[in-house]
């Protein structure tokens, strides 16, 4: 009997070890599921088709967790869903989990690397996005999109010469809605508004009516018209976008902006509130802060201001980098804290962003404006001079620069900048800034 005992024990031990091995393995982490849309973006065939495709991909991954093609396609779906719903916190994180898995197993998967760089750009991790894009470049150097990703990264890092080179490469390979849009933005920040409008029109014409990216291109064109004070042309783009993509949130906000300029604050509020209900987007609440105050409703103004801070605040502690791939929003938070008169926290966030990308003109403008609000005009002047280095004709920038120069003891230079701002755009949408700039513009 004993002679059979040892084989039985050995066999049992083997089975036990196999069971321990199988059950001790970490279960495959399930892909994040699709959230249900609400409101007007849940209507129409686009949402039905999106649900069908994503649910099919989730089923494929459930059956085969090593189906990296399905994981890549699902990440693309989530990237697009983030754009449509504004829920970047959820979908960007979900896409990154999928993409990191694909890249870990297929390190030279060009599409996966491009998608990861796209998500990192969305999260404002610009240096990391550039690093990933550079990794992808030698795999497929004849692809236009990779140069677009590098262009975006260089722009946000304030390396504008490199950005121009990337945009040239992109448009030479494939002149389309994406490449025209990048050319338009580069022309804008270098002060060529007419050239920017021309390129933006090409972008709109290259897009398919009704698609989100086409509607967004119309918003850029409308923004450029606004920068020149051509509000009727801007409104035409907003109305066209709404015909092609009903209840498009950014077009509703655009109409609200026009009503704000015309002093119709109640009507402007109604547009922004409708936009705010459509998607997750902090800028709508930010605009509502100003509108409530202009409309004599400071209580709702402060509520809206604190809602913006809540939406933008880091997921972990004071710095989003603590939690890995959170969304950097320090520049936006700096302006948000200014609206509740907390200049200390505004400066803290402005400098956090400046330390990440000290060459970016928008970041330099933010730091300058916070110092201006602290009445530190000497430091404000240093940073606003950096912000002016590309020759941008953005009227808000010129107004802020004029005010800073004036207070820093450079009155003549300040007045010239203020005159230029109003010459380019006599109908600024920032009412408070417009009034302050006008006061010093005519001050003797």
C-alpha positions in Angstrom: 0.0 0.0 0.0 2.8 2.3 0.9 4.3 1.9 -2.6 1.3 3.7 -4.0 1.3 6.4 -1.4 4.3 8.3 -2.7 3.1 8.6 -6.3 -0.3 9.7 -5.1 1.3 12.3 -2.8 3.6 13.5 -5.6 0.6 13.7 -8.0 -1.5 15.6 -5.4 1.4 18.0 -4.7 1.8 18.7 -8.4 -1.9 19.4 -8.8 -1.8 21.6 -5.7 1.2 23.6 -7.0 -0.6 24.1 -10.4 -3.7 25.3 -8.6 -1.6 27.7 -6.4 0.1 29.0 -9.6 -3.1 29.5 -11.5 -5.1 31.1 -8.7 -2.2 33.3 -7.5 -1.8 35.0 -10.9 -3.2 38.5 -10.9 -6.5 38.5 -12.8 -6.4 40.2 -16.1 -7.5 43.8 -15.5 -10.7 44.5 -17.4 -10.7 47.4 -19.8 -12.7 50.4 -18.7 -16.3 50.4 -19.9 -18.0 53.0 -22.0 -20.0 55.6 -20.1 -23.5 56.4 -21.2 -23.8 59.9 -22.8 -26.4 62.3 -21.6 -28.2 65.2 -23.2 -28.1 66.1 -26.9 -24.8 64.2 -27.6 -26.7 61.0 -26.8 -29.0 61.6 -29.7 -28.5 60.5 -33.3 -26.8 57.7 -35.2 -23.3 58.6 -34.2 -23.8 57.5 -30.6 -25.6 54.3 -31.6 -22.7 53.4 -33.9 -20.1 54.4 -31.2 -21.8 52.1 -28.6 -22.0 49.2 -31.1 -18.3 49.4 -32.0 -17.0 49.9 -28.5 -19.1 47.1 -27.0 -17.9 44.8 -29.8 -14.3 45.7 -29.0 -14.8 45.1 -25.2 -16.3 41.7 -26.0 -13.3 40.8 -28.2 -10.9 41.8 -25.4 -12.9 39.8 -22.8 -12.5 36.7 -25.0 -8.9 37.3 -25.7 -7.0 39.7 -23.4 -4.0 39.5 -25.8 -5.9 41.0 -28.7 -3.7 44.1 -28.9 -5.4 45.2 -32.2 -8.7 45.4 -30.4 -7.1 47.2 -27.4 -5.5 49.8 -29.8 -8.9 50.4 -31.5 -10.6 50.7 -28.2 -8.1 53.3 -27.1 -8.8 55.3 -30.3 -12.5 55.1 -29.5 -11.9 56.4 -26.0 -9.7 59.2 -27.2 -12.5 60.3 -29.5 -15.1 59.9 -26.8 -13.0 62.2 -24.6 -13.2 64.9 -27.2 -16.9 64.5 -27.7 -18.0 64.3 -24.1 -15.2 66.4 -22.5 -14.7 63.6 -19.9 -10.9 63.6 -20.4 -10.2 62.5 -16.8 -12.0 59.1 -17.4 -11.3 58.4 -21.0 -7.7 59.6 -21.2 -6.8 57.4 -18.3 -8.7 54.4 -19.8 -6.9 54.9 -23.1 -3.5 55.1 -21.5 -4.0 51.7 -19.7 -4.8 50.1 -23.0 -2.0 51.8 -24.9 0.7 51.0 -22.2 -0.4 47.3 -22.5 -0.1 47.3 -26.3 3.3 49.1 -26.2 4.7 46.7 -23.5 4.0 43.8 -25.9 4.5 45.5 -29.2 7.1 48.3 -28.5 7.3 49.3 -32.2 3.6 49.6 -32.7 3.5 53.0 -34.5 -0.2 53.6 -34.1 -0.1 52.9 -30.4 2.8 55.2 -29.9 1.0 58.0 -31.8 -2.1 57.4 -29.7 -0.2 57.6 -26.5 1.5 60.9 -27.5 -2.0 62.2 -28.4 -3.3 61.4 -24.9 -0.3 62.9 -23.2 -0.8 66.1 -25.2 -4.4 66.1 -24.0 -3.2 65.8 -20.5 -0.6 68.6 -21.0 2.3 66.3 -20.4 4.1 67.9 -23.4 7.7 66.9 -22.7 6.6 63.2 -22.3 4.5 63.5 -25.4 7.4 64.7 -27.5 9.6 61.9 -26.2 7.0 59.3 -27.2 6.6 60.9 -30.6 10.3 60.9 -31.2 10.3 57.2 -30.4 7.6 56.6 -33.1 9.3 58.8 -35.7 11.9 56.4 -37.1 9.4 53.6 -37.3 7.4 55.6 -39.9 9.1 58.8 -40.9 6.8 59.3 -43.9 3.7 59.6 -41.8 2.2 63.1 -41.6 0.4 62.7 -38.3 3.7 62.1 -36.3 4.9 65.5 -37.4 1.7 67.0 -36.2 2.2 65.5 -32.8 5.7 66.8 -32.7 4.5 70.2 -33.9 2.0 70.4 -31.1 4.6 69.4 -28.5 7.1 71.9 -29.7 4.4 74.7 -29.7 3.4 74.0 -26.1 7.0 73.8 -25.0 7.6 77.2 -26.6 10.1 75.8 -29.2 8.4 77.6 -32.1 11.1 77.3 -34.8 11.0 73.5 -34.4 7.2 73.6 -34.5 7.3 75.4 -37.8 9.6 72.8 -39.3 7.3 70.0 -38.2 4.3 71.8 -39.6 6.1 72.2 -43.0 6.9 68.5 -43.0 3.4 67.6 -42.1 1.7 69.7 -44.8 4.2 68.6 -47.5 3.3 65.0 -46.8 -0.5 65.5 -46.4 -2.3 68.8 -46.8 -5.5 68.1 -44.9 -7.7 69.4 -42.0 -5.0 68.5 -39.4 -2.1 70.1 -41.2 -3.9 73.3 -42.2 -5.0 73.7 -38.6 -1.4 73.6 -37.3 -0.3 76.1 -39.9 -3.1 78.4 -38.9 -2.2 78.3 -35.2 1.5 79.0 -35.9 0.6 82.0 -38.1 -1.7 83.2 -35.4 0.9 83.2 -32.6 3.4 84.9 -35.0 1.0 87.8 -35.6 -0.2 86.9 -39.1 -4.0 86.8 -38.5 -4.9 87.1 -42.2 -2.7 84.1 -43.0 -4.1 82.2 -40.0 -7.6 82.8 -41.3 -6.7 81.7 -44.8 -5.2 78.4 -43.5 -8.2 77.9 -41.1 -10.6 78.2 -44.0 -8.7 75.5 -45.8 -8.9 73.3 -42.7 -12.7 73.8 -42.6 -13.1 73.1 -46.3 -11.0 69.9 -46.0 -13.3 68.6 -43.2 -16.5 66.5 -43.6 -19.5 68.5 -42.4 -20.9 67.3 -39.1 -17.8 65.6 -37.8 -16.5 66.8 -34.5 -13.1 67.8 -35.9 -14.7 69.9 -38.6 -16.9 71.6 -36.1 -13.8 72.3 -34.0 -12.0 73.8 -37.0 -15.0 76.2 -37.4 -14.5 77.2 -33.8 -10.9 78.1 -34.5 -11.9 80.1 -37.6 -14.5 81.9 -35.5 -11.9 82.7 -32.8 -9.7 84.2 -35.4 -12.5 86.4 -36.7 -13.2 87.5 -33.1 -9.5 88.5 -32.7 -10.0 90.9 -35.6 -13.3 92.2 -34.2 -15.4 90.6 -37.0 -18.2 89.3 -34.8 -20.7 88.7 -37.6 -18.2 86.4 -39.4 -17.6 84.6 -36.2 -21.3 84.2 -35.6 -21.8 82.7 -39.1 -19.3 80.0 -38.2 -21.1 79.2 -35.0 -24.4 79.0 -36.7 -23.1 76.8 -39.4 -21.5 74.5 -36.9 -24.8 74.2 -35.1 -26.6 73.3 -38.4 -24.1 70.6 -39.2 -23.7 69.4 -35.6 -26.8 70.4 -33.5 -26.3 71.6 -30.0 -22.5 71.6 -30.4 -21.4 73.0 -27.1 -18.5 75.2 -28.3 -20.7 76.8 -30.9 -23.3 77.6 -28.2 -20.6 79.1 -26.1 -19.5 81.2 -29.1 -22.9 82.7 -29.4 -22.9 83.4 -25.7 -19.6 85.3 -26.1 -21.2 87.5 -28.8 -24.1 88.3 -26.5 -21.7 89.1 -23.7 -19.9 91.6 -25.9 -23.2 93.2 -26.8 -24.1 93.5 -23.1 -26.9 90.9 -23.3 -25.7 89.1 -20.2 -28.9 87.1 -19.4 -29.0 85.7 -23.0 -25.2 85.0 -22.8 -25.7 83.1 -19.5 -28.5 81.0 -21.1 -26.1 79.9 -23.9 -23.3 79.1 -21.6 -25.5 77.1 -19.2 -26.8 75.1 -22.2 -23.2 74.4 -23.3 -22.2 73.6 -19.7 -24.9 70.9 -19.5 -23.8 69.4 -22.8 -20.3 68.4 -22.0 -17.6 68.6 -19.3 -15.6 71.8 -20.0 -14.2 74.1 -17.4 -14.1 77.1 -19.6 -17.9 77.4 -19.8 -18.1 77.6 -16.0 -15.2 80.1 -16.1 -17.1 82.4 -18.5 -20.2 82.0 -16.4 -18.3 83.4 -13.4 -17.7 86.6 -15.2 -21.2 86.7 -16.7 -22.9 86.3 -13.3 -20.9 89.1 -11.9 -21.6 91.4 -14.8 -25.3 90.6 -14.4 -25.2 91.6 -10.7 -25.2 88.1 -9.3 -22.0 87.8 -7.3 -23.3 84.8 -5.3 -23.6 82.6 -8.4 -20.4 84.1 -9.7 -18.4 82.8 -6.7 -20.1 79.5 -6.9 -19.1 79.2 -10.5 -15.5 80.3 -9.7 -15.1 77.6 -7.0 -16.7 75.0 -9.4 -13.9 75.8 -11.9 -11.2 75.3 -9.2 -12.8 72.0 -8.3 -12.9 70.8 -11.9 -9.2 71.7 -12.5 -7.7 70.7 -9.2 -5.2 67.8 -9.1 -6.3 64.3 -8.4 -3.5 63.9 -5.8 -2.2 66.6 -3.6 -1.0 69.9 -5.1 0.8 68.5 -8.1 -0.8 66.3 -10.7 2.6 64.5 -11.4 2.2 62.8 -8.0 -0.6 60.6 -9.4 1.3 59.6 -12.5 -0.6 60.6 -15.6 -3.0 63.2 -14.3 -3.9 66.3 -16.2 -1.7 69.3 -15.7 -3.9 72.4 -15.4 -1.8 74.8 -13.5 -2.0 77.6 -16.0 -5.8 77.4 -16.0 -5.8 77.2 -12.1 -3.7 80.3 -11.9 -6.4 82.3 -13.7 -9.1 80.6 -11.7 -7.6 81.6 -8.4 -7.2 85.2 -9.6 -11.0 85.2 -9.9 -11.4 84.6 -6.2 -8.6 87.1 -5.5 -6.2 84.4 -4.2 -3.0 85.7 -5.8 -0.8 83.5 -3.6 -2.2 80.3 -5.0 -2.4 81.8 -8.5 1.3 82.5 -8.4 2.1 79.0 -7.1 0.3 77.4 -10.0 1.6 79.8 -12.6 5.2 79.1 -11.5 4.6 75.4 -11.5 3.5 75.6 -15.2 6.4 78.0 -15.9 8.9 75.5 -14.5 7.6 72.9 -16.9 7.7 75.1 -20.0 9.4 78.4 -19.5 9.6 79.3 -23.2 5.8 79.1 -23.9 4.4 82.6 -24.5 1.0 81.9 -23.0 2.6 80.6 -19.8 4.9 83.7 -19.6 1.8 85.9 -20.0 0.1 84.0 -17.2 3.0 84.6 -14.8 3.2 88.2 -15.8 -0.5 88.8 -15.2 -0.4 87.2 -11.7 2.6 89.4 -10.8 0.6 92.4 -12.1 -2.3 91.5 -9.8 0.2 91.3 -7.0 1.4 94.8 -8.0 4.9 93.5 -8.6 5.2 95.4 -11.9 9.0 94.9 -12.3 8.7 91.1 -12.4 5.5 91.3 -14.5 7.4 93.4 -17.1 10.1 90.7 -17.3 7.6 88.0 -18.1 5.4 89.9 -20.4 8.4 90.8 -22.5 9.0 87.1 -23.0 5.3 86.7 -23.9 5.6 89.2 -26.7 8.6 87.6 -28.4 6.7 86.0 -31.3 4.8 89.2 -32.3 1.4 87.8 -31.4 -1.5 90.3 -32.0 -3.8 88.6 -29.5 -5.8 91.6 -28.1 -5.9 90.2 -24.6 -2.1 89.8 -24.6 -1.6 93.3 -26.0 -3.9 94.8 -23.4 -2.2 93.0 -20.5 1.2 94.0 -21.9 0.2 97.6 -22.3 -1.1 97.8 -18.7 2.0 96.1 -17.3 4.3 98.4 -19.3 2.4 101.4 -18.1 2.6 100.4 -14.5 6.3 99.5 -14.8 7.1 103.0 -15.8 7.1 102.6 -19.6 4.0 104.7 -20.3 4.6 105.4 -23.9 5.4 101.8 -24.8 2.3 100.8 -22.8 0.0 103.2 -24.6 1.3 102.0 -28.0 0.4 98.4 -27.0 -3.0 99.4 -25.8 -3.7 101.3 -29.0 -2.6 98.3 -31.1 -4.9 96.1 -29.2 -7.9 98.2 -29.8 -6.9 98.9 -33.4 -6.9 95.1 -34.1 -10.0 94.4 -32.1 -12.3 97.2 -30.7 -14.8 94.7 -29.2 -12.8 92.7 -26.6 -14.9 90.0 -24.9 -13.1 90.4 -21.6 -15.1 93.3 -20.4 -13.2 94.0 -17.2 -9.9 94.0 -19.0 -11.3 96.2 -21.7 -12.5 98.8 -19.2 -9.2 98.8 -17.4 -7.2 99.1 -20.6 -9.4 101.9 -21.9 -8.8 103.8 -18.7 -5.0 103.8 -19.1 -5.2 104.2 -22.8 -6.7 107.7 -22.4 -4.9 108.5 -19.1 -2.7 111.6 -19.4 
